[in-house]
Amino acid sequence: MKNMEFPVDWKVLWKQLSKFTTVSVSIPIIFIIVFTLIREDKIKSLENVSLLQLAGVLIVINLLMLGFSFLIAMFIRMAKISITDNRLVGLNYWGFRNTIPLSEITETSQFSSNGINATVVHSNSCGKIYISDQTQNLSDLLNIINSCISKNTA
């Protein structure tokens, strides 16, 4: 089999993670602030705070989440998958490079956690490789992997 690379489309992933992180962080922060102010009867102290200042705080929090999701997207960008010398090369769950011979692949499964979706490639003795759903030409890669599974189980 010839050498092939399947890079991750990090821009699409960044957009997805940005939406997920801004919503999942902004809403709880708003609830915590409102609950704390109501519980401690400090609503009157908000008279000195303008809506523009509150909006500014939320914008800063959202910008921090955009930066955080960008860092995650850049890390996942390094998770490109390659097939060289009849070996599948990619990252495991902890972000370490892993190599699985195509003849050792036993199955695939789905993984989803905190806005990150992936296909997991399992082997008997070489561990697992996580393939992001944002990998370019993912269907071609999965066809290659599934054909290897068919050969290995036959």
KAWO-V84895 format. One line per field, one symbol per residue. ss: DSSP state (H for helix, E for strand, - for the rest). A space follows every 50 residues. Layout:
ss=???
This chain:
ss=---EEE-E-HHHHHHHHHHHHHHHHHHHHHHHHHHHHHH---HHHHHH-- HHHHHHHHHHHHHHHHHHHHHHHHHHH---EEEE--EEEEE-----EEEE EHHHEEEEEEEEE--EEEEEEEE----EEEEE--E--HHHHHHHHHHHHH HHH-
